[in-house]
Amino acid sequence: MPEPTYTQAITELEDLVRRMQDPACDIDLLSQYTRRSKELLEICRQRLTATDNEIKALLANIEQEQPNP
């Protein structure tokens, strides 16, 4: 199964949180939901870090290209 996009991961995380907060949540599924949430959070963290690094590099490149006054 391919890794979800950032948006897909956030949507799935929101769904898992709703399930875990439901008083009728099956306790036997709680650890499964928690494991999956951890995986999704790591995917999101990696995407955010990669995007942040890319934006910083692009901004640094723009600054280098601008002539000094």
Phi, psi and omega per residue, in radians:
M1 nan 2.234 -3.120
P2 -1.178 2.669 3.121
E3 -1.144 2.400 -3.118
P4 -1.216 2.753 3.021
T5 -1.239 2.980 3.105
Y6 -1.028 -0.810 -3.117
T7 -1.103 -0.723 3.106
Q8 -1.116 -0.705 -3.139
A9 -1.129 -0.753 3.122
I10 -1.110 -0.759 3.138
T11 -1.073 -0.764 3.125
E12 -1.148 -0.705 3.094
L13 -1.042 -0.785 3.116
E14 -1.043 -0.716 3.114
D15 -1.127 -0.750 3.132
L16 -1.115 -0.696 3.115
V17 -1.082 -0.779 3.102
R18 -1.025 -0.772 -3.140
R19 -1.097 -0.746 -3.090
M20 -1.212 -0.507 3.141
Q21 -1.446 -0.233 3.139
D22 -1.205 2.193 3.129
P23 -1.017 -0.391 3.139
A24 -1.560 0.154 -3.126
C25 -1.027 2.270 3.113
D26 -1.208 2.054 -3.089
I27 -1.023 -0.488 3.134
D28 -1.238 -0.347 3.120
L29 -1.641 -0.218 -3.059
L30 -1.020 -0.768 3.140
S31 -1.191 -0.612 3.088
Q32 -1.120 -0.789 3.105
Y33 -1.091 -0.703 -3.125
T34 -1.153 -0.763 3.102
R35 -1.053 -0.807 -3.124
R36 -1.139 -0.671 3.105
S37 -1.057 -0.744 3.117
K38 -1.075 -0.746 3.106
E39 -1.071 -0.784 -3.120
L40 -1.154 -0.697 3.098
L41 -1.083 -0.663 3.121
E42 -1.173 -0.710 3.088
I43 -1.053 -0.815 3.141
C44 -1.092 -0.761 3.140
R45 -1.068 -0.772 3.135
Q46 -1.087 -0.758 3.137
R47 -1.124 -0.765 -3.140
L48 -1.117 -0.731 3.124
T49 -1.122 -0.775 -3.140
A50 -1.114 -0.732 3.130
T51 -1.152 -0.751 3.111
D52 -1.044 -0.803 3.125
N53 -1.089 -0.710 3.138
E54 -1.141 -0.759 3.129
I55 -1.114 -0.756 3.105
K56 -1.048 -0.730 3.137
A57 -1.155 -0.719 3.119
L58 -1.122 -0.759 3.127
L59 -1.131 -0.694 3.103
A60 -1.121 -0.672 3.121
N61 -1.145 -0.730 3.106
I62 -1.090 -0.753 -3.137
E63 -1.091 -0.668 -3.138
Q64 -1.215 -0.526 -3.089
E65 -1.395 -0.363 -3.107
Q66 -1.324 2.351 3.134
P67 -1.216 2.571 3.099
N68 -1.353 2.415 -3.140
P69 -1.256 nan nan
